[in-house]
């Protein structure tokens, strides 16, 4: 006799329980294990959700450690499970045999500085499909376009339902976001609810994500993930004050989860994966960057940046290399591959025109961008470093806690003479340390913890910045103000693909080429005794980025000469 089919959408926890009970009966799972392991339920969800779907996406802002809960218990002679839930599905008698399992807790938030184009519906332009094809996949081999319209972690709020459903997609129903469904009504429903997090903001929705059966280092701080799981809003938990006798059916949990659901919903994660820039490009994926295609897109993007920068081709070339830079290795305290850029020559008039144009262009090209207005007031009042609050056992975010791969623009033209207090001095030091070492210092009251970062930093200033010594200083020399040009969606998609793809290209130098470069360095040093290790390191980074910009993975003599020519043009301006 064939049993009833699993209902993944309306009763996901029922699916978990049924598969658990069958696995116990078949002796394929040991209830006494520390986590219970996976008994086949995850594969069923993964197969069911294999089509492109809308899923919660967020940055890991805090790691709250492990939580013990009653994962399995005996109901009479039958083993039952509480996995993927905060509340027991069946009454647990005090004398029943119970097993404590572990799960990891992560506090996730909408990605700081996430730009609106990453939230748009998947692009359906036939021109894009015809030009670049439909084949290919993300680095993880999955294509998951996103169909949402709000800057939040989108979560379906039906209690005990997956965060998004295939049935909704088939019925043509839009995925429901938590911010629209939760709203003020539920805030009034639980007026006594207190939280360790700021007041509920519909445009900035946090979520406590509970991860099962994961290795300790699979999810890291400040990385962006996509989650699919069971979301629970349990009024019992909201009213619960910590007395286990008041609600005997509550799954036992530790103090670190005391973040009320009216402010921080819980997502019991079934499936997750780390997201990269390519994953925000909707349906735009191709298998490999073909040389002719790459050069064509490079030329058009370079032309766009040149127009944005007032026909300054030299500055546009450096901005392009800057946008392709990333930390690909660390040697002692040196972050290899970074290329911070300082464009000088900005005054009040030019920053309002070209600075605005450049910022707008970056927002349309990159998934995550942040702007820091470097004023005395801001430096003296803002909190740049994330800090551990031991009263609430929470990590309080700072300005510099951003997602990996974020682009940060610092406007130093706003800085006027004034007095920096101790907070301002410390903030300036933290920003400089991030620029130089690609690390952010986290404050833990009695000590500081350095966290590695991968952040592109662009400084706009009148003269060479004394606060932020960038890797490359380029005097900005616009020759005209470009008129507004309509950019096609095809071009935008191509440029975004170009930056996301080529930034991740591997790179190598053949031994023969390395010998030629070393010989040229010796010759250059003989001709100019002022050249030092920093100059040669910058040349190498620029050469590697020029190779990447052309879709090449091996450094050639042509790329090396192109980098030296850019350096010559830059030095002419500096002189």
VEXSEFI-668683 format. One record per residue (C-alpha): residue in one letter; z, x, y. Coordinates in steps of 0.02 Angstrom, whole numbers, padded with zeros to 5 digits, always signed. Example, Ala and Ser with C-alpha at 12.3 -4.5 7.8 and 13.67 -1.06 7.14 Angstrom:
REM VEXSEFI-668683
A+00390+00615-00225
S+00357+00684-00053
REM end
This chain:
REM VEXSEFI-668683
X+00000+00000+00000
X-00051+00071+00169
X+00090+00078+00297
X+00081+00024+00477
X-00013+00145+00591
X+00089+00250+00711
X+00103+00181+00888
X+00093+00339+00993
X+00099+00246+01159
X+00217+00097+01144
X+00340+00179+01025
X+00325+00369+01021
X+00506+00392+00969
X+00475+00275+00823
X+00336+00393+00769
X+00457+00540+00781
X+00589+00449+00677
X+00466+00388+00545
X+00390+00560+00518
X+00564+00638+00514
X+00628+00518+00382
X+00473+00545+00275
X+00488+00735+00294
X+00673+00729+00243
X+00630+00622+00092
X+00493+00746+00043
X+00613+00893+00076
X+00493+00965+00206
X+00628+00977+00339
X+00808+01038+00334
X+00920+00932+00448
X+01050+01071+00448
X+00932+01192+00538
X+00975+01241+00718
X+00828+01148+00796
X+00757+01043+00655
X+00588+01124+00677
X+00427+01024+00678
X+00398+00904+00535
X+00221+00853+00584
X+00252+00735+00730
X+00186+00857+00860
X+00020+00875+00770
X+00000+00686+00770
X+00027+00680+00958
X-00087+00829+00987
X-00228+00747+00889
X-00202+00581+00978
X-00203+00663+01150
X-00347+00781+01117
X-00460+00694+01244
X-00452+00746+01428
X-00301+00661+01508
X-00194+00659+01663
X-00029+00749+01634
X+00123+00803+01734
X+00097+00974+01810
X+00232+01075+01892
X+00306+01245+01929
X+00459+01308+01837
X+00583+01326+01980
X+00742+01351+01881
X+00789+01391+01701
X+00948+01299+01654
X+00978+01380+01487
X+01007+01297+01319
X+01079+01127+01280
X+01163+01072+01119
X+01139+00893+01061
X+01162+00792+00903
X+00989+00817+00832
X+01019+00738+00663
X+01154+00628+00589
X+01185+00525+00433
X+01177+00337+00447
X+01258+00292+00284
X+01158+00394+00158
X+01005+00409+00271
X+00970+00553+00390
X+00910+00503+00563
X+00857+00606+00715
X+00889+00601+00902
X+00753+00727+00945
X+00655+00696+01106
X+00786+00578+01178
X+00953+00576+01271
X+01018+00419+01187
X+01045+00391+01002
X+00924+00267+00924
X+01056+00203+00802
X+01247+00194+00817
X+01331+00356+00765
X+01496+00328+00679
X+01627+00458+00728
X+01650+00506+00545
X+01462+00523+00512
X+01391+00691+00463
X+01306+00768+00614
X+01201+00922+00653
X+01194+01006+00823
X+01022+01066+00876
X+00965+01164+01029
X+00835+01133+01164
X+00791+01227+01323
X+00807+01152+01497
X+00687+01188+01639
X+00691+01117+01814
X+00512+01089+01870
X+00443+01038+02040
X+00272+01003+02116
X+00187+01170+02146
X+00230+01231+02323
X+00073+01237+02430
X-00037+01148+02303
X-00195+01095+02394
X-00260+00918+02390
X-00428+00960+02307
X-00337+01005+02146
X-00281+00824+02136
X-00452+00746+02157
X-00544+00650+02022
X-00656+00755+01909
X-00820+00802+01991
X-00965+00706+01919
X-01104+00784+02019
X-01262+00796+01914
X-01318+00943+02020
X-01167+01044+01967
X-01194+00998+01784
X-01378+01041+01790
X-01350+01206+01880
X-01202+01271+01780
X-01204+01169+01620
X-01069+01068+01534
X-01015+01193+01403
X-00867+01307+01409
X-00681+01288+01419
X-00525+01346+01504
X-00440+01507+01444
X-00343+01401+01321
X-00498+01316+01252
X-00454+01147+01327
X-00529+01043+01465
X-00406+00929+01551
X-00472+00854+01713
X-00345+00769+01821
X-00361+00593+01888
X-00224+00573+02015
X-00210+00540+02200
X-00040+00601+02253
X+00041+00771+02275
X+00175+00750+02144
X+00209+00776+01960
X+00122+00621+01892
X+00221+00536+01758
X+00202+00368+01674
X+00369+00282+01697
X+00374+00161+01551
X+00535+00204+01462
X+00506+00294+01300
X+00319+00311+01327
X+00211+00467+01336
X+00182+00525+01513
X+00002+00469+01501
X-00087+00367+01373
X-00256+00359+01290
X-00241+00169+01288
X-00230+00164+01479
X-00384+00271+01489
X-00481+00159+01372
X-00426+00001+01462
X-00480+00072+01628
X-00304+00066+01698
X-00257+00203+01821
X-00117+00320+01771
X+00042+00267+01859
X+00134+00399+01957
X+00322+00402+01965
X+00327+00404+02154
X+00240+00235+02168
X+00334+00150+02027
X+00509+00217+02062
X+00519+00200+02249
X+00663+00128+02351
X+00702-00015+02232
X+00782+00098+02105
X+00871+00200+02237
X+00961+00039+02286
X+00991-00004+02104
X+01102+00149+02081
X+01181+00173+02255
X+01326+00276+02189
X+01213+00404+02106
X+01247+00581+02167
X+01136+00731+02137
X+01141+00920+02146
X+00965+00914+02218
X+00903+00854+02389
X+00883+00668+02416
X+00740+00584+02325
X+00573+00615+02408
X+00424+00520+02339
X+00307+00661+02391
X+00408+00797+02304
X+00463+00739+02135
X+00567+00857+02027
X+00587+00838+01841
X+00708+00905+01711
X+00596+00958+01567
X+00674+00978+01396
X+00578+01096+01282
X+00598+01097+01093
X+00560+01234+00966
X+00496+01357+01097
X+00518+01544+01102
X+00631+01607+01240
X+00495+01692+01343
X+00357+01562+01325
X+00398+01477+01491
X+00435+01590+01638
X+00500+01563+01813
X+00367+01518+01944
X+00230+01488+01816
X+00134+01323+01820
X+00129+01212+01666
X+00058+01048+01607
X+00179+00938+01510
X+00153+00791+01394
X+00308+00704+01332
X+00427+00558+01328
X+00504+00509+01495
X+00672+00421+01491
X+00763+00321+01624
X+00927+00269+01546
X+01047+00169+01654
X+01186+00215+01534
X+01163+00398+01577
X+01156+00356+01762
X+01324+00265+01752
X+01401+00388+01631
X+01541+00492+01707
X+01563+00610+01561
X+01680+00507+01450
X+01605+00510+01275
X+01714+00363+01220
X+01637+00248+01351
X+01462+00264+01278
X+01481+00321+01097
X+01294+00314+01066
X+01252+00444+01198
X+01182+00604+01130
X+01306+00741+01172
X+01244+00860+01304
X+01308+01003+01410
X+01355+01006+01595
X+01190+01085+01648
X+01102+00918+01622
X+01212+00823+01745
X+01067+00790+01861
X+01060+00600+01879
X+00898+00518+01826
X+00885+00422+01989
X+00849+00589+02071
X+00786+00696+01927
X+00700+00607+01781
X+00701+00686+01609
X+00542+00729+01517
X+00564+00769+01333
X+00414+00880+01307
X+00301+00861+01156
X+00158+00974+01210
X+00144+01099+01352
X+00027+01237+01408
X+00021+01361+01551
X-00109+01324+01684
X-00224+01448+01770
X-00336+01427+01923
X-00481+01378+01810
X-00382+01229+01746
X-00387+01150+01919
X-00576+01149+01926
X-00595+00978+01844
X-00749+00977+01729
X-00819+01139+01801
X-00816+01269+01661
X-00947+01389+01594
X-00933+01508+01449
X-00965+01673+01538
X-01012+01733+01712
X-01198+01779+01703
X-01247+01922+01821
X-01382+01826+01916
X-01270+01674+01936
X-01124+01780+01996
X-01227+01872+02126
X-01300+01709+02190
X-01128+01628+02210
X-01058+01790+02284
X-01194+01794+02418
X-01167+01613+02466
X-00977+01632+02473
X-00991+01792+02575
X-01108+01701+02694
X-00980+01561+02711
X-00837+01682+02747
X-00945+01775+02874
X-00981+01612+02966
X-00796+01565+02963
X-00752+01735+03036
X-00873+01724+03183
X-01015+01823+03102
X-00901+01972+03063
X-00978+02031+02900
X-00862+02179+02878
X-00707+02071+02891
X-00785+01944+02772
X-00815+02079+02640
X-00633+02133+02649
X-00572+01953+02640
X-00678+01928+02484
X-00601+02080+02399
X-00429+02022+02454
X-00456+01851+02374
X-00506+01933+02209
X-00356+02049+02203
X-00211+02027+02082
X-00075+02130+02002
X-00149+02186+01837
X-00024+02326+01797
X+00140+02401+01854
X+00174+02588+01855
X+00354+02624+01900
X+00377+02534+02068
X+00190+02523+02104
X+00099+02356+02082
X-00076+02409+02033
X-00219+02297+02092
X-00142+02214+02245
X-00238+02221+02408
X-00142+02149+02555
X-00247+02131+02712
X-00204+02141+02897
X-00337+02072+03014
X-00298+02132+03190
X-00367+02088+03360
X-00310+01907+03364
X-00250+01831+03527
X-00195+01654+03568
X-00374+01594+03595
X-00451+01675+03441
X-00309+01628+03324
X-00328+01445+03369
X-00513+01452+03325
X-00541+01583+03191
X-00365+01580+03120
X-00377+01392+03095
X-00552+01405+03020
X-00496+01540+02899
X-00340+01444+02846
X-00441+01287+02816
X-00569+01384+02716
X-00433+01460+02606
X-00358+01288+02573
X-00525+01224+02510
X-00555+01376+02399
X-00385+01414+02320
X-00267+01303+02220
X-00106+01361+02306
X-00089+01422+02485
X+00060+01444+02600
X+00074+01487+02785
X+00220+01578+02864
X+00235+01565+03054
X+00319+01729+03100
X+00425+01678+03249
X+00598+01738+03297
X+00669+01564+03271
X+00591+01549+03097
X+00649+01722+03041
X+00826+01688+03102
X+00843+01516+03023
X+00738+01508+02865
X+00800+01554+02691
X+00673+01671+02614
X+00767+01723+02457
X+00808+01601+02316
X+00997+01593+02292
X+01107+01546+02145
X+01231+01407+02187
X+01373+01428+02064
X+01457+01266+02120
X+01311+01164+02053
X+01246+01297+01933
X+01076+01279+02016
X+00949+01399+02091
X+00918+01350+02272
X+00735+01390+02312
X+00682+01501+02456
X+00522+01520+02557
X+00463+01663+02446
X+00484+01569+02281
X+00304+01518+02253
X+00192+01500+02102
X+00104+01652+02031
X-00067+01673+02112
X-00018+01590+02276
X-00103+01650+02436
X+00014+01676+02585
X-00050+01690+02764
X+00071+01764+02891
X+00035+01725+03074
X+00114+01868+03172
X+00031+01819+03337
X+00175+01696+03362
X+00304+01835+03365
X+00379+01858+03540
X+00510+01979+03604
X+00685+01925+03554
X+00840+01967+03454
X+00843+01961+03265
X+01010+01916+03190
X+01062+01976+03018
X+00971+01832+02932
X+00810+01875+03023
X+00823+02059+02981
X+00851+02018+02797
X+00706+01895+02794
X+00589+02024+02871
X+00646+02151+02741
X+00617+02029+02598
X+00441+01990+02658
X+00400+02174+02676
X+00470+02209+02502
X+00360+02072+02429
X+00208+02145+02517
X+00241+02322+02456
X+00308+02296+02280
X+00255+02119+02234
X+00435+02076+02193
X+00554+01945+02261
X+00741+01975+02269
X+00846+01830+02205
X+01026+01822+02266
X+01161+01795+02134
X+01314+01811+02247
X+01377+01977+02179
X+01209+02056+02139
X+01022+02040+02171
X+00891+02011+02036
X+00712+02068+02063
X+00579+01949+01999
X+00397+02008+01983
X+00270+01913+02087
X+00081+01905+02105
X+00051+01843+02282
X-00096+01881+02396
X-00036+01915+02573
X-00146+01905+02728
X-00075+01953+02899
X-00156+01895+03061
X-00094+01995+03210
X-00141+02060+03382
X-00113+02243+03340
X-00071+02331+03178
X+00082+02247+03104
X+00239+02352+03115
X+00338+02230+03010
X+00214+02212+02867
X+00118+02372+02826
X-00032+02303+02732
X-00140+02401+02609
X-00292+02377+02720
X-00298+02356+02910
X-00463+02288+02978
X-00495+02257+03164
X-00571+02083+03180
X-00729+02076+03287
X-00811+01904+03295
X-00977+01888+03388
X-00992+01699+03397
X-00908+01535+03356
X-00998+01449+03214
X-01036+01266+03230
X-00969+01146+03099
X-01072+01156+02940
X-01065+01027+02802
X-01027+01113+02638
X-01091+01031+02481
X-00973+00990+02338
X-01084+01097+02227
X-01055+01250+02335
X-00867+01220+02343
X-00855+01200+02155
X-00958+01358+02128
X-00850+01460+02248
X-00688+01400+02170
X-00754+01442+01997
X-00811+01612+02058
X-00640+01661+02130
X-00541+01590+01983
X-00651+01671+01851
X-00688+01843+01922
X-00509+01871+01976
X-00460+01871+01792
X-00599+01987+01731
X-00541+02139+01632
X-00588+02309+01700
X-00612+02485+01633
X-00679+02655+01685
X-00782+02762+01568
X-00723+02945+01550
X-00887+03010+01622
X-00871+02897+01774
X-00690+02946+01797
X-00740+03130+01805
X-00870+03092+01939
X-00742+02999+02043
X-00615+03139+02028
X-00745+03266+02084
X-00792+03156+02232
X-00609+03139+02281
X-00589+03329+02281
X-00744+03345+02389
X-00685+03211+02510
X-00515+03296+02524
X-00598+03460+02568
X-00697+03374+02706
X-00549+03276+02774
X-00377+03352+02748
X-00293+03193+02814
X-00339+03097+02657
X-00195+03068+02537
X-00146+02979+02378
X-00134+02810+02465
X-00313+02824+02526
X-00382+02868+02355
X-00280+02729+02275
X-00353+02605+02401
X-00529+02667+02364
X-00502+02642+02178
X-00434+02466+02204
X-00579+02420+02317
X-00705+02491+02193
X-00630+02391+02051
X-00634+02232+02156
X-00815+02263+02206
X-00856+02278+02021
X-00767+02114+01989
X-00855+02029+02135
X-01020+02069+02050
X-00961+02009+01880
X-00951+02185+01809
X-00809+02248+01700
X-00850+02434+01710
X-00840+02537+01868
X-01006+02617+01916
X-01054+02749+02042
X-01139+02612+02145
X-00976+02517+02161
X-00885+02675+02211
X-01013+02710+02347
X-01002+02530+02410
X-00814+02547+02428
X-00831+02710+02524
X-00959+02630+02640
X-00840+02486+02677
X-00705+02615+02714
X-00823+02706+02833
X-00857+02545+02929
X-00672+02508+02937
X-00628+02683+02998
X-00759+02669+03135
X-00672+02515+03201
X-00501+02595+03190
X-00563+02745+03289
REM end
